[in-house]
Amino acid sequence: MNDDELLDYLDRHHVDEVRTHATTLDGPGVGKYIHREKFFHSLPKGHAIDDRSVAMDIAGRPHMTLWHSEREPNRGAIYLRPDLGTLISDGTDAKVGHIICDFTNATGQPLKLCPRSTLKTLVQRLAEQDIYSLATCELEFFLFKESFDQLKKTNYCQLSPLSATQPGGLYHIRNAFLAKPFMDEVIKRIEWKGVAWEAWNDEAGTGQIGLHLVPTDPVRMADTVVRVKQVIYEVARDLGVSASFMPKMNIEGSPQAFSSSMSIHHSLVDAKGESLFYDESSIDKQSSLMKQWTAGIMASMKGAISYLCPTINSYRRYQNETADSNFKQLGQGQQKISGQNDIRVQKRLQDRTANRIQ
C-alpha cells in the first residue's frame, strides 16, 4: 500500500485515529490511539514506546534483571512498526482504524524479542523449502452474568456462569441459546473485521464457550486471535457481562474446576495446497515429514512450556486422566474434510493467556 492508497483508505473509511497493537512476550497487547496525521507521517518507522512496556510481566511488575540481550542497547525507546497489510476499520466506532505492529529498534530492525517477527521468520524459512503452513485456533473462554465492575467489588468471587445446566455439560443447545445474544454481537463485530469463523458451541465447563476459526497462514491467524480476543472483551463490556480466558476456573457450585486451553491446529502443505502430512502409501497414512515434525514438537515441549504457560494458574490445568494431562502424550486420529484426506497436528499445551504467536 503506497501513500496515496493509504490516504484513500483512511478517507473512504472515515478513519480519524488509528489504534496500534503489538503483543509482548507475556501476551498483553500494547499500543496507542494515534491521530491519522501523526500516524501517516510516522511511517514507515512507526511510533516510539517506552522500553519498559516490554520489560514487565503480565501483572505489570518490572523485570529486575537483564532479561534479554537486546534490552541494554535499546533502553529508552523502541518502536511499533505498522504492518499496513493489517489495517482495518473498527466497524463499531466508525472513526477508528486498527493495525498490527512489530517491535523494532530505532533503525527499523526487528527486535529478537518481537514474537511476531520471529513467527514471520519461521514462516519464511519454511517457504524457502516450498513448505507452507496452515493454522487455526480454538478459543475457549468463560462467560459470566456479572459485569467486570461487579466482579471487582466481590474480589472476583460469587461468579454466576451464563449456563442453563450445572455442571455445564458439552454441546448443550440450552447453554448455547443463553450465550447466543452475546455471540451474535461477537460474530457481527469480527465479521466486520474480516475474520472468518467456522462454528461456536457450548463447552465442557459451566458457562464455557468455544469459538472455532477458519485455517489460514500462521501470521494472519496469530493476528486474528489477538483481534477476536479483544472483541470478546469489548462486547462483554458493552453488554454488561464479563468474559474470562483464565486457564483454570474454580466456580462456586460447580463440582469441577474447568480449564480453558488454546488448542492450535496446524498442518504443512505444498504450493498447491496439498497436505505434506498425508502419505497414502504409509500404513498409518502419515508422511515421514509429519512424524519428524511431531517428534520435534515433543522434544521441544519442555522448553516451550515456559512461553506457552506464562502464569502460575496455567499449570493448574494439568491433571492426570484429563484432556490437559500433566505428562507428554501423543494421540492419533484421521479426518476427511471436503472429501480430501487431511492430517493435522493439534497442540493443547498452551492456554488462553499465552502469547498466540509462540
C-alpha positions, 0 to 999 in steps of 0.5 A: 500500500503506497501513500496515496492508497493509504490516504484513500483508505483512511478517507473512504473509511472515515478513519480519524485515529488509528489504534496500534497493537503489538503483543509482548512476550507475556501476551498483553497487547500494547499500543496507542490511539494515534491521530491519522496525521501523526500516524501517516507521517510516522511511517514507515518507522512507526511510533516510539514506546517506552522500553519498559512496556516490554520489560514487565510481566503480565501483572505489570511488575518490572523485570529486575534483571537483564532479561534479554540481550537486546534490552541494554542497547535499546533502553529508552525507546523502541518502536511499533512498526505498522504492518499496513497489510493489517489495517482495518476499520473498527466497524463499531466506532466508525472513526477508528482504524486498527493495525498490527505492529512489530517491535523494532529498534530505532533503525527499523530492525526487528527486535529478537524479542518481537514474537511476531517477527520471529513467527514471520521468520519461521514462516519464511524459512519454511517457504524457502523449502516450498513448505507452507503452513496452515493454522487455526485456533480454538478459543475457549473462554468463560462467560459470566452474568456479572459485569467486570465492575461487579466482579471487582467489588466481590474480589472476583468471587460469587461468579454466576456462569451464563449456563442453563445446566450445572455442571455445564455439560458439552454441546448443550443447545440450552447453554448455547441459546443463553450465550447466543445474544452475546455471540451474535454481537461477537460474530457481527463485530469480527465479521466486520473485521474480516475474520472468518469463523467456522462454528461456536458451541457450548463447552465442557465447563459451566458457562464455557464457550468455544469459538472455532476459526477458519485455517489460514497462514500462521501470521494472519491467524496469530493476528486474528486471535489477538483481534477476536480476543479483544472483541470478546472483551469489548462486547462483554463490556458493552453488554454488561457481562464479563468474559474470562480466558483464565486457564483454570476456573474454580466456580462456586457450585460447580463440582469441577474446576474447568480449564480453558486451553488454546488448542492450535491446529496446524498442518504443512502443505505444498504450493498447491495446497496439498497436505505434506502430512498425508502419505497414502502409501504409509500404513498409518497414512502419515508422511515421514515429514509429519512424524519428524515434525511431531517428534520435534514438537515433543522434544521441544515441549519442555522448553516451550512450556515456559512461553506457552504457560506464562502464569502460575494458574496455567499449570493448574490445568494439568491433571492426570486422566484429563484432556490437559494431562500433566505428562507428554502424550501423543494421540492419533486420529484421521479426518476427511474434510471436503472429501480430501484426506487431511492430517493435522497436528493439534497442540493443547499445551498452551492456554488462553493467556499465552502469547498466540504467536509462540 
